[in-house]
Amino acid sequence: MEPCALVFDLDGTLWDASIPVAEIWTEIVRERLDPNRTITPEQVRGWMGKPMDEIIALAAPEIKDDPTIIPEFSKSFLAREIEYLKNHPGKLFHAEKRILFALKEAGFRLYVVSNCQTGYIENFLSLMPEGLFSDHMCWSDTHAPKRVTILECLKRNSETRAVYIGDTAGDESETHGAGLPFVFASYGFGKASNPEGVAASFEDLSRAIEDALRGCSFPR
């Protein structure tokens, strides 16, 4: 394979933070909205990948139509999640660091683009060797659909050939909307309908990337 940029989704693709995220979201909504509410890891997995404003509306439906509460609640909600994950990080996948390092050694440039707030990707990167990933961008950087953030990240780094790796139908749609081939991380949280490559586990990633690149012409 001729090396190119590999742009990764985060939740369900590079780590599973659904348990600690459910813990802190439950704590927040019980304090602020409903003392009997529990947000489960299963709910979190189903919401992952959506823009943060949509996730907050799902986690706190009582306030979604109240413009006097939303800004302050959202700011507190996002800040407390970031702080909690510093000491309660997500779980990495089996052999993840070894495989990512091998891809980098083979000449691929690694990036993370996620529909999250500033600080969330940084919590993940604190678990990685310094310099493994070349750059990252999130929803807070663009406040735009993921396809826009993907393309902005590639433009900022002068990348012209790229594959996006994600785990949901939304990732697939946004990737194809950006004109890129999509590798579906089927070990993650969601589904895909027409990916160019499928990785059943992290160990399967190199083969899936090769499948996605085969027959692709760039720029897409």
N, C-alpha and C positions, 0 to 999 in steps of 0.2 A: 504494500500500500504506500502510495505517496503521502507523506504526512500533511495534515491540514489542521485547522482549528477544530477542537472538540468542545462544544458548548453544552454544559450539563445543567439540567434542572437540579433542584436540591432535595426537596421533600419526596421521599419514595424512590429517589434515584441515587443520591449520595449519602443520605442518612434517613433514619426513621425517628422523628422527634415527636410522634403522636402521643406517647404517654406523658412526657413532661409538659407538652403544650396543653394537653387536656387537664392536667393538674393545675396549672396556673390559670387557665381560662375559667375553670370551675371556681377557683378561689376568688377571682375577680367578680364574676357574675353573682356569686353568693354574697359578697360584701356589698355590691352596688345595686343589685336588681332583685334577686330571688334567693333567699337562704336555703331553699330546697332544691335548687337546680344543680344538676350534674351534667357536665359535658364529657362525653366518652371518647376514648381513643378512636373508636370506629367512626364517630361523627367527624372528628378532626381529619382522619384519612380521607373522608368523602369531600371535605371542604378544601383540602390542600390543593394548591395550584390556582385557586381563584385569586383575583386581586384583593388586597387587604381590606378595602372598603366593603367589598361584598362579604368577606368572611366575618367582619364585625357585625354586619347586618344579620347574618345567620346566627352568630353567637349571642347577640343581644337584640332580638327582634322588637323588644319593647321600646327601644329608642330610635329605631330606624327612620321614623317620620318626625322626630323632634329635633329641629335644627339648633335648639338652645342647649342641648345636651351632647349631641354627637361629637363636636370637635374636642371637648375636654375629655369625654369618655374614651374616644379613640386614641388620643395622645397618651393617656394613662395606661390603657389596655396594651398598646404596642410597647411602651417603655418597660412595663413590668414583665412582659414576655421576654424581652431581650435580657433583662437582668436575671431572670430565673434560669434561662438557658445557659448563662455563663457558668453556673455551678451544677446544672442538671442538663447536660447536652444530649442530643440525639444519639442513637446507636448507629455505628458504621456497619457496612455490610462485610461479609466474610471476604478476606483477601483484598479488600478495597485499596489500602495504601500501596500494597505491592503491585497491583495491576495498574493503578494510576501512575506510579513511578515508572513502570515499564513502558507505558504509552508515551510519557514525556521523554524517556531515554531514546525511544524510537523516532523522536522528532516532532511529535504532535504538541500543539500548544493547547493548554487546558484553561477553560473559562467556566464560570458559573453565572447563569442568568435565572433569576427566580422572581415570582410575583410576591415579594415580601418587602418588609420595611428595612431601612438602614440599620445595620447592627446584627441582623439575623444571619446573613451569610458570613459575617465576620466571626460569629460564634462557631460556625462550622470550620472555618479556615484555621481557627486556633487549635484544632485537632490534627491539622495537616502539617507536614514539613514545610518550612518557610520556602517560598518560591516555587512550590509545586504548581500552583495555579498562576497564570499570567495576569488575570484581571477578573473583575466581577461587576455586575450591575444588577439592580433590583427595581421593583415597581416604584419605590420612592424616588428613584433617579429620573424617571420619565413620566410617571402617573399616566401611563399609556398601556395599550395591550402588549402582551409579551413579545409579539413579533417585532414591535417597534424597539423594545429594549434589546432584543437579540441583535438587530441590525445596528443599533447605536453602539453596542459593545464591539461588534466586528469592525465598524467604521473607525472607532476610537483607536483600535489596534492594527489598522491597515490590513485586516484579514479579508481575503477574497474567496477562500475555499473553506467551507465549514460543514459540520454535521451537528445536529442538535440531538441530545439524548434526554429523554423524559419518560414519564410513566402514566400519562393520562391522555384522554381524547382531546382535552384542551391543549395540551402540549403539542400533540400531533397537528391539530388545526392551525395553531399559531406558527409552528415550524414550516408547514407547507405554505402558509400565508406569507412567510418571509422568503419563500423560494428555496428552501433548504431541504436536504434529505433528513428523514427522521428515524432514529433508532429507538425502538420501544423497549423500555426496561420493564418487562412483564413480571418481574419479581416485586414491583412496586405496588401502588395503590389503585391503579385504574385500568382502563382498557384502551385499545387502539384498533382502527379498522383497516388501515392500508399503509403500514410502516415500510420503509425500505430495508430495515433490519430489525431483528428481534433478539434481545438478550434475556434468557431465562434466569440468569444469575450474573453476578458481577464477573465471575470467571469466564462467562460467555461473551463479554463485551467486545473483545478484539475481533472475534469472528463476525459479530453483528455489525460492527463498524465497517469491516471489509465488505460485507454484503451491501451495506448502504452506499458505499463509494463505488461499487462495481457498476459500470454503465452510466454513472453520473457525469455530466459535463458542467464545468464551472466557467464563469459565474452562473448561478441558477437564478 
